[in-house]
Amino acid sequence: MEWVVGFTVGFALGLGAAFALRIIHKKTARDLAEDLRLSSEERFIANQDNIVEQLKASFGDLSLQALSRSTEEFLKLAGKRFDSQRNQTTQEVKSKKGLIDQQLGTMKQDLKKVGNLVRTIEKDREPKFGELTQ
């Protein structure tokens, strides 16, 4: 009968130890799961931050390239516009110069006519003024 009591006590102690180990093991598993979750979350956040930094760098490079291209296109377009405007202005200046030269030529001819008329009147006046004085 001693052996039954010994067996029962041993069985109870074994059962208690198993139960205690199960509680410790369950707590350890919960702690491990929590540690894994936190570690995974930290890696996920680090990966997100890394991806965001890479996107910022890529976006910066792309925007710089786009700005460079648009600036080049703007300068080309402005250059073409400037050349066109300069050619048009040059043509207008030449046209106005031609009109001014033409007008000056007409004025020169008119001044010659007036000069000739004044000389003719002066020549005609001298004899008439001389007749008046006599």
C-alpha positions as CSV (number, residue, x, y, z in Angstrom):
1,M,0.0,0.0,0.0
2,E,2.9,2.3,0.5
3,W,3.8,1.9,-3.0
4,V,0.2,3.1,-4.0
5,V,0.5,6.1,-1.8
6,G,4.0,6.7,-3.2
7,F,2.7,6.2,-6.6
8,T,-0.2,8.6,-6.1
9,V,2.0,11.2,-4.5
10,G,4.5,10.9,-7.2
11,F,1.8,11.0,-9.8
12,A,0.3,14.2,-8.2
13,L,3.7,15.8,-8.0
14,G,4.4,14.9,-11.6
15,L,1.1,16.3,-12.6
16,G,1.7,19.5,-10.7
17,A,5.2,19.8,-12.2
18,A,3.8,19.2,-15.7
19,F,1.1,21.8,-15.1
20,A,3.7,24.3,-13.8
21,L,5.9,23.6,-16.8
22,R,2.9,24.1,-19.1
23,I,2.1,27.5,-17.5
24,I,5.8,28.5,-17.8
25,H,6.0,27.2,-21.3
26,K,2.7,29.0,-22.3
27,K,4.1,32.2,-20.9
28,T,7.4,31.7,-22.6
29,A,5.6,31.0,-25.9
30,R,3.5,34.1,-25.5
31,D,6.6,36.2,-24.8
32,L,8.3,34.7,-27.8
33,A,5.3,35.4,-30.0
34,E,5.2,39.0,-28.7
35,D,9.0,39.4,-29.3
36,L,8.5,38.0,-32.9
37,R,5.6,40.4,-33.5
38,L,7.6,43.4,-32.3
39,S,10.6,42.3,-34.3
40,S,8.5,41.8,-37.4
41,E,6.8,45.2,-36.9
42,E,10.1,46.9,-36.5
43,R,11.5,45.3,-39.7
44,F,8.3,46.3,-41.5
45,I,8.6,49.9,-40.3
46,A,12.3,50.0,-41.2
47,N,11.4,48.6,-44.7
48,Q,8.7,51.2,-45.1
49,D,11.1,54.0,-44.1
50,N,13.6,52.6,-46.6
51,I,11.1,52.5,-49.4
52,V,9.9,56.0,-48.6
53,E,13.5,57.3,-48.7
54,Q,14.1,55.5,-52.0
55,L,10.8,57.0,-53.4
56,K,11.9,60.4,-52.3
57,A,15.2,60.0,-54.0
58,S,13.6,58.7,-57.2
59,F,11.0,61.4,-57.2
60,G,13.7,64.0,-56.7
61,D,15.7,62.7,-59.6
62,L,12.7,62.4,-61.8
63,S,11.5,65.9,-61.0
64,L,15.0,67.3,-61.6
65,Q,15.1,65.5,-65.0
66,A,11.7,66.8,-65.9
67,L,12.6,70.4,-64.9
68,S,15.8,70.1,-66.9
69,R,14.0,69.0,-70.0
70,S,11.2,71.6,-69.6
71,T,13.9,74.3,-69.1
72,E,15.7,73.2,-72.3
73,E,12.4,73.1,-74.2
74,F,11.5,76.6,-72.9
75,L,14.9,78.0,-73.9
76,K,14.6,76.5,-77.4
77,L,11.1,77.9,-77.8
78,A,12.2,81.3,-76.4
79,G,15.2,81.3,-78.8
80,K,13.0,80.5,-81.8
81,R,10.5,83.2,-80.7
82,F,13.3,85.7,-80.2
83,D,14.8,84.9,-83.6
84,S,11.4,85.2,-85.3
85,Q,10.7,88.5,-83.5
86,R,14.2,89.9,-84.4
87,N,13.7,88.9,-88.1
88,Q,10.3,90.6,-88.1
89,T,11.7,93.7,-86.4
90,T,14.6,93.8,-88.9
91,Q,12.1,93.6,-91.8
92,E,10.0,96.4,-90.3
93,V,13.0,98.6,-89.8
94,K,14.2,98.0,-93.4
95,S,10.7,98.8,-94.7
96,K,10.5,102.0,-92.7
97,K,14.0,103.0,-93.8
98,G,12.9,102.5,-97.4
99,L,9.9,104.7,-96.8
100,I,12.0,107.3,-95.0
101,D,14.6,107.3,-97.9
102,Q,11.8,107.6,-100.4
103,Q,10.2,110.5,-98.5
104,L,13.6,112.2,-98.2
105,G,14.2,111.8,-101.9
106,T,10.8,113.5,-102.5
107,M,11.6,116.3,-100.1
108,K,15.0,116.8,-101.7
109,Q,13.4,117.2,-105.1
110,D,10.8,119.6,-103.7
111,L,13.6,121.6,-102.0
112,K,15.5,121.8,-105.4
113,K,12.3,123.0,-107.0
114,V,11.8,125.6,-104.3
115,G,15.5,126.6,-104.5
116,N,15.2,127.0,-108.3
117,L,12.0,129.0,-107.9
118,V,13.7,131.3,-105.3
119,R,16.6,131.8,-107.7
120,T,14.3,132.5,-110.6
121,I,12.3,135.0,-108.5
122,E,15.6,136.6,-107.3
123,K,16.8,136.9,-110.9
124,D,13.5,138.4,-111.9
125,R,13.4,140.7,-108.9
126,E,16.7,142.3,-109.5
127,P,15.8,143.9,-112.8
128,K,12.4,144.8,-111.6
129,F,13.8,146.4,-108.4
130,G,16.3,148.2,-110.6
131,E,13.5,149.6,-112.8
132,L,11.5,150.7,-109.7
133,T,14.5,152.6,-108.4
134,Q,14.9,154.4,-111.7
